[in-house]
Amino acid sequence: MKRKEQTPILAIEEAQARRKAKRSETMSAEKAQKRARIAREKKERPKMSVGKKLGVVLIIGVALLLFGMGGYRNIELGLQKADVQRQYDQKLAEKNQLEKQKAASSDPAYIEQEARDRFHMLKDGEILYVYPNNESDNSQ
């Protein structure tokens, strides 16, 4: 009896490695063909003329200039707003102070104290003592 020739049994890892190598060769060839096709198409494209390039640069420059001016105006308005807000806060504080003075001016004790301080007024029976200035004594 003759023995049949047996086909060699490959290890699973070896078969997987062969398939992977074959796939990578196929993919590499496809990628190389795609790169070559893209390069050919790029060479065949018409080039932009100098006038068109200058026009594009001019349009971009004008756009940047307009946006820059708008940004500068926004900064300027922000500074003006801060200045106006500061002035408003000062006037509001002054208004509150004047309202407090107005409310206090109707108080009889406040009126009496102001009369004594500003106009040197006295009650009946009070005596006003006036002291000489120290500066006038030193100068003589």
C-alpha positions in Angstrom: 0.0 0.0 0.0 1.1 3.3 -0.9 1.1 6.0 1.4 -0.6 9.2 0.4 1.5 12.3 0.4 0.5 14.4 3.3 0.2 18.1 3.0 2.2 19.9 5.5 0.2 21.2 8.4 1.0 24.8 9.1 0.9 26.3 12.5 -2.0 28.7 13.0 0.3 31.6 13.9 2.3 31.1 10.7 -0.8 31.2 8.6 -2.0 34.3 10.3 1.4 36.0 9.8 1.3 35.1 6.0 -2.2 36.5 5.6 -1.2 39.7 7.4 1.9 40.1 5.3 -0.1 39.6 2.1 -2.8 42.1 3.2 -0.1 44.7 4.1 1.5 44.2 0.6 -1.8 44.7 -1.1 -2.6 47.8 1.1 0.8 49.3 0.5 0.4 48.9 -3.3 -3.1 50.4 -3.2 -1.8 53.4 -1.1 1.1 53.9 -3.4 -1.2 53.9 -6.4 -3.5 56.4 -4.7 -0.6 58.7 -3.8 0.6 58.6 -7.4 -2.9 59.4 -8.7 -3.2 62.4 -6.3 0.2 63.7 -7.3 -0.7 63.5 -11.0 -4.0 65.3 -10.4 -2.2 68.0 -8.5 0.3 68.5 -11.3 -2.5 68.7 -13.8 -4.5 71.4 -11.9 -4.2 74.8 -13.4 -2.1 77.2 -11.3 -3.5 80.4 -9.9 -2.4 83.5 -11.7 -0.4 86.3 -9.9 -3.4 88.7 -10.3 -5.7 86.2 -8.6 -3.2 85.7 -5.8 -2.8 89.4 -5.3 -6.6 89.8 -5.2 -7.0 87.2 -2.6 -4.2 88.7 -0.5 -5.8 92.2 -0.9 -9.3 90.9 0.2 -7.8 89.1 3.2 -5.8 92.3 4.2 -8.9 94.5 4.0 -10.9 92.0 6.0 -8.2 91.9 8.7 -8.0 95.7 8.7 -11.8 96.0 9.2 -11.9 93.5 12.0 -8.9 95.1 13.7 -10.6 98.5 13.6 -13.7 97.0 15.0 -11.8 95.4 17.8 -10.0 98.7 18.6 -13.4 100.4 18.7 -14.7 97.8 21.1 -11.8 98.3 23.4 -12.2 102.1 23.3 -15.9 101.8 24.1 -15.1 99.5 27.0 -12.8 102.0 28.5 -15.3 104.8 28.0 -18.0 102.6 29.7 -15.7 102.0 32.7 -15.1 105.8 33.0 -18.8 106.6 32.8 -19.6 103.9 35.3 -17.0 105.3 37.7 -18.4 108.8 37.4 -21.9 107.4 37.9 -20.8 105.7 41.1 -19.3 108.9 42.4 -22.4 110.9 41.7 -24.6 108.2 43.3 -22.4 108.3 46.5 -22.7 112.1 46.5 -26.5 111.9 46.0 -26.8 109.5 49.0 -24.7 111.8 51.1 -26.8 114.8 50.3 -30.0 112.9 51.0 -28.6 112.0 54.4 -27.8 115.7 55.0 -31.3 116.7 53.9 -32.9 114.1 56.2 -30.7 115.3 59.1 -31.5 119.0 58.4 -35.0 118.6 59.6 -33.8 117.3 63.0 -33.9 120.1 65.7 -30.6 118.8 67.3 -28.8 119.0 64.0 -30.1 122.5 63.3 -28.9 123.7 66.8 -25.5 122.1 66.3 -25.0 123.7 62.9 -26.1 127.1 64.3 -23.5 126.8 67.1 -20.7 125.6 64.7 -21.2 127.8 61.7 -22.6 131.0 63.2 -21.2 130.8 66.8 -24.7 131.3 68.3 -25.2 130.8 72.0 -28.1 130.0 74.3 -29.2 132.4 76.9 -26.8 132.4 79.8 -23.9 130.8 77.9 -20.5 132.5 77.6 -18.2 132.2 74.6 -14.5 131.9 75.4 -12.1 132.9 72.6 -8.6 131.8 72.8 -5.8 133.6 71.0 -4.1 131.9 68.1 -0.7 130.4 68.9 0.7 131.5 65.6 -0.1 135.2 66.2 1.8 135.0 69.5 4.9 133.5 67.9 5.1 136.1 65.2 5.2 139.1 67.6 
